[in-house]
Amino acid sequence: MTEQIERRLEELKAEFEAGRALLADLEARRSRVRSSMLRIGGAIRVLEELLGRAPEVGSHEASGGVAREG
């Protein structure tokens, strides 16, 4: 009986450790995805702002001004 309990205890400890490792991996992946999404969101915002300013740049060039490239 004691052997069975010890064996089950070891199985549960192994499962617990596997779960802990999986959770740590998932948390790291979540952090990387969140960071990527923040960068992508920032890039989207910049591009949307540039598109919103496109007519101003075009009219500035038409009036003889120098347009900045970027």
N, C-alpha and C positions, 0 to 999 in steps of 0.2 A: 504493500500500500504506500509506504513512504517513497519507494522508487518511482511510482506513478506520479505522486505529487511533485517530486523533484523534477521529473521529466517535463511535466506540464508547466511548472514554474519556469524552466529554461525556455520552453517554447514561447511562453507569454513574454518573457524578457526579450527574446529575439524579435518577436512581432512588434513589441513596443519600440525597440531600437530602429527597426525598419520603418515604422511609422514616423518616428522622430526625424530620421534622415530624409524621408520623403517630404515631410512638412518643411524642413529647412530648405530643401531644393525648390519647393513650390514658392516659398517666401522670397527666395533669391530671384527666381524667374519673374515673380510679380513685380519686384522692385525694378528689374531691368525693363520690363514691358512698360511700366508706369513712366520711367525715365524717357524711354523712346517716344511714348505718346506725348509727353510734355514738349520734347524737341520738335516733333512733327507738328503739334499744335502751334508752336511758336512760328515755325516755317510757314504754315498755312496763313497765319495772321499777317506775317510780313508780305507774303505774296498777294493776299487780298488787299492790303493797304497799297501796294504798288499798283495793282490793277485799278484801284479807286483813284489814284493820282495820274494814271496814264494820260487822260485828256489834258491835264495841266502841263505835263512834260511836252506833249505834242504842241500845245498852243504856245508854250515858251519857245520852242524851237522855231515855230512859224514866225514869231515876232523878232527873230534874230538873236535870241539868247543862246547861251551854251548849255546844253543838257549834260547832266552828270551820268556817266555809265556806272552800272553797278549790278 
